[in-house]
């Protein structure tokens, strides 16, 4: 889970607006619950994952061409 720093003070080496992970907080000797309770961090907004649309090449079906005029040349 990610958290965003909401205070002007440095939190676990990060400044306001930067993101922290649980591992960052624990490695710095902090406790997630305490930082949340003090209002120093908040849960980061979850961004939706964008799915790439795979566009397949559309092939037009082969249609026979019929000419209304059959010219076989001069006979």
C-alpha positions in Angstrom: 0.0 0.0 0.0 1.2 3.5 -0.7 0.8 6.6 1.4 1.3 10.3 0.6 3.0 12.7 3.0 0.6 15.5 4.0 2.7 17.6 6.4 5.4 20.2 5.7 7.8 18.1 8.0 9.9 15.3 6.6 8.4 11.9 7.2 10.8 9.0 6.8 13.0 11.1 4.5 10.1 12.2 2.3 8.6 15.7 1.9 5.0 16.8 1.4 3.4 15.2 -1.7 5.9 12.4 -2.1 4.7 8.8 -1.8 5.8 6.2 0.8 5.3 2.5 0.9 4.8 0.4 4.1 8.3 -0.9 3.6 9.8 2.7 3.5 8.0 3.5 6.8 9.0 0.3 8.6 12.7 0.5 7.4 12.8 4.1 8.8 11.6 2.9 12.1 8.1 4.3 11.9 4.6 2.9 12.4 2.0 3.3 9.7 -0.9 3.5 12.2 0.8 6.2 14.3 1.6 8.3 11.2 -2.0 8.0 10.0 -3.4 8.9 13.4 -1.2 12.0 13.6 -2.3 13.1 10.2 1.2 13.1 8.8 0.4 10.7 6.0 -2.8 9.6 4.2 -3.6 6.7 1.8 -2.5 7.5 -1.7 -5.3 7.8 -4.3 -5.6 4.6 -6.2 -5.2 5.2 -9.9 -7.1 2.9 -12.2 -5.0 0.6 -14.4 -5.3 1.4 -18.0 -5.9 -1.5 -20.2 -4.2 -1.3 -23.6 -6.6 -1.9 -26.4 -5.1 -4.2 -29.0 -6.3 -3.1 -32.3 -6.4 -5.9 -34.8 -6.0 -5.2 -38.4 -9.3 -5.3 -40.1 -9.1 -7.0 -43.3 -11.8 -6.4 -45.8 -13.2 -9.5 -47.3 -12.3 -10.3 -50.8 -15.2 -9.6 -53.1 -15.1 -10.7 -56.7 -15.4 -7.8 -59.1 -18.0 -8.2 -61.8 -17.6 -5.9 -64.8 -20.8 -5.1 -66.6 -18.9 -4.8 -69.8 -16.9 -7.7 -71.0 -14.5 -6.4 -73.6 -12.4 -9.1 -75.2 -11.1 -6.8 -77.8 -12.1 -6.5 -81.5 -13.0 -9.7 -83.2 
